[in-house]
């Protein structure tokens, strides 16, 4: 009987811990907004140093769980910061998911915004590890000729 109770307790602890890990794996909208606010402040202070920090995979200030800062220059739309260095220099407007031009939507929203205003774009995208679509939101701001943003799942 003690073995059964211990086994049940271990399973419960494992399930609870696993659920807590899964919930903590994705950042919140508030986390995303705070990261973008830090990014905007860094861009205003020293744009060149800020972009270097955004591209540094070890910089936890601009990379946390599923969050990272991305930037593209205006008007050409080429990425100047992204989680993967492979994307640097790629035109954001070329990004599509299932024929949805998410990159064009991101570009249009921030290009039309006043400098420093935060704008959002929503689209459907699968959470990592699944194929099920979830609502993802991109929060973006324009500072000078740079447009930067952070995406998160709603």
N, C-alpha and C positions, 0 to 999 in steps of 0.2 A: 504494500500500500504506500509506503514512504517513497518507493521508486516511482510509482505512478504520479504521486503528488509532485515530486521533484521534476519529473519529465513534463508534466502539464505546466508547471511554473516556468520552466525553461522555454517552452514553446510560446507561452504568453509574453514573456519578457522579450523574446526574439521578434514576435509580431509587433509588439508595441514599439520596440526600438527601430524595427524596419520601417514602420509607418512614420515615425518621427524623422528618420533619415530621409525618406522620400519627400516629406513635406518641406524639409529644410534644404533639399537639393536645389530648389528653384527660388530665386529671389523675388521679392514683392515689387509692386509698382512704386512704393515709397522708397525702396532700396535703389531702384532704377533712377528715380528722380534725384535722389541725393547724389548718386554717382554723376549724373549729367550736370548737376549744379557745380560739383567739384571740377569737372572737365571744363565747363565754361569759365570758371574762375582761373584755372590754369592757362587756358587759351588767351585770356585777357592779359595775363601777367607776362607770359613768354610763349608765343605760339610754337616756335621750333622745339623748345624743351618739352612742351605739353605733348606734341605729337610723338616725340620719342618715348615719353612715359606711357602713352596710350598703347604703343606698339610693343612695349616691354612685357613679355609673358609672365614675368615674376613680380610685376607691380600690382600688388593686391588692392591698391587704392582705386585702380581702374579696371580690375578684373576680379570678379567675385561670383562664385558658383556659375550660373548661366549668363551673368552680366558681363559685358565688355563695352568699351567706348569704340564707336566707329566714326570716322570722319571722311568727308569727301570735299574736294575743292569746288568752288563755284567760279565760273559757269561750266567748266568742263566736266564735272561730275566724277572725276577720278578719285578712287579711295586713297587717302593719305594715312589712314589708321584703320586697322581691322584686326580681329582676333588671329586670323591666319595671314602671314606675310604673302602668301600666294595671291591674295586679292588686291594687294597694293598696286595702284595704277589702273585697275579695272574700273570701267565706268559703272557707277551704281545703277544707272538706268537700264543696264543689261540684265539685272537680276530679276528672275522670274521663278515662281513656284507654281507648278501645274497651270501654266499659261497665264497666271495672274502676274501682272507687271509690278511687283511690290517695290522694286527699285525706282521705277518711274514715279510711283505714288509718293515714295519717300522724298525724292528729289523735288517734285512739284510742290509738296506741302511746305518744305522749308525754304525753297527759293522764293516763294511768294510771301513769306512771313517777314515781319519787321525784325531787325537785328535784335537778338536777345530774347525774343518771344519764344515760348515753348509751344510746339505743335505736335499733334499725335496722328499716327496712321495705324489702322488696325487691319490685320489680315489673318488668315488661318494657316497654321504651320504645325507639323507634328512635334510633340515634346520629344526630347532625346530618349531613345530606348523604346519608342512606340511608333505606331503608324497612324494612330488616331489623331485627327486634327484638333487643335486647340486654338483659342483666340490669343494672338500675340499682338502686342502693341509696341510701336516704335515712338519714343519720345525724342524730339529733335529740337535743336536751336541753331541759329546762324550767328556766327561771330566773325565779322569781316568777310573774307572770302572762303571761310571754312564753315561747313555744315557738319555738326556732330550730333550723335544720338546714342541711345541705349535702348535695347529691346528687352522685353520681359513678357512672360505669359500672364494673362489676366486670370 
